[in-house]
Amino acid sequence: MTIDKIKQKHPLIHCITNYVVANFTANGLLAIGASPVMADEVSEVEEMTAIANGLLINIGTLNQMKVPAMLAAGKAANKHGVPVVLDPVGVGATSYRKQVIQDLLQQVKFTLIRCNEGELAAIAGVAWQAKGVDSGQGTIDTVAVAQEVAQKYDTIVVVTGETDIVTDGTIVEKIAGGHERMTAVTGSGCLLSALCTAALTVEGESTANLAALLQTYKQIALEAANNSTYIGSFQVEILNGLEKYARG
């Protein structure tokens, strides 16, 4: 499994993420044997990225101080051959978010874009009714649009939902399963983006590694739902499940 490979490698994952999910993300990475660092000061991000194995850029809580740090870290990652993941949280909600994502996509080469359907639609310029940072409502051919975005930006696209999709523009993997309670846990998607960043650091074909990780994450969600009654314990069971599968 991909999580086994991550535990063996113990990669350093540099996360420029949002303050809502930083703790959960860090604990999730630690649970699988990765080493998280949350550094978003523009004066140090290039140096931090240079020694990292992977970089996550998550726009959940944007501000004018973070954006230069995201751009600087992304460019440093490209320079040093460090894989970069973009989590375009709520990109369709405001014009500011759309502009920031366009600037990032124009100036940084991303290895992976991890998004939900609404975020995918916003990046592709397809009509969609956004609902804050939630997916919102609309109708698109998710596979076709994901392939188009992957081809346009020469990246892998992961679209998560009831059925997850992984595509590099040609290959398409679909992963079913999971549990709807994941949508009630703040940061479950953001944590997944960090896990995907770690998955890109290990040996093997990237789309296959990502598909295996997504399958494991859905299984963890199902087991967490079976082992908990309320949402607080469900969240804890997610972390427990990550450690369980990392142990093999």
Steps between C-alpha positions, in 0.01 A plus 500: 500500500603860442479580871754225571740661254452841663575362844820341372615822333404738785475800265513864613180666377495879491141619538392854426146439610212664685478554872169312527661167410869534588487286816291220345722498192819480703365219718382306193843523341666392823262203521635359173863564586550823303657810652286816466622859512260796481702801381341791316735791573622626163850557640555128560277303265757465222756357741243272661373371167854429382547242778147353478392190311161646407312833506128554557338834415150531647307828456236442767573815702651739249657833581739739328798380706454133409476537124861620446613214724303250292651631177854506641470149643348363180777644284764367740339156485512507119866604513596215734280229346264481798145381416233767559132445578231767465184489711282780355262521796183693411655641183158572350377697801666837428676683220808535726535125536457450126773755428741347752449154351559634149820671617619178665419287197679742269816531711537158665512155340278278714544125519143454624179696542276347769148645496128434523258533206419864567866597517571306182218687323637837614852419376357382167273802465183290500176639647447387859313627806769532768414477870789653692774241532255210451455332164169670417273391217525459126527246221819417314658200334748465783731253329518697176559833675761347731682363195488841331645675806769232535601544137489881511728527802702182438409366842313224677148587616327332793131581542351372823135427565272200528724345235854636480669555165873496424622598155817617332300605197508153345481237772182514709455319831169499691485416870164435665417450867558707809238657724301823483602596856837607360322811369412595860865510613678829438826433322441144379564612142788726599662211685453283192687759294790477744493120482504524120805724525672231703391236246679690223832462682515121487613262227256368244255638244334810644144442380505143631642611836236771529218261409620255766515780758147617415370143535662471842359838608150391402543176694619699803188718475274195494674340797496831691124523451454143625719563805345829616164643600564874489707726279772569759590136534463455122776756447725321748431170323626650174838562663491155660425344162790679334741367762348152475556479124843654525598215732390251234 
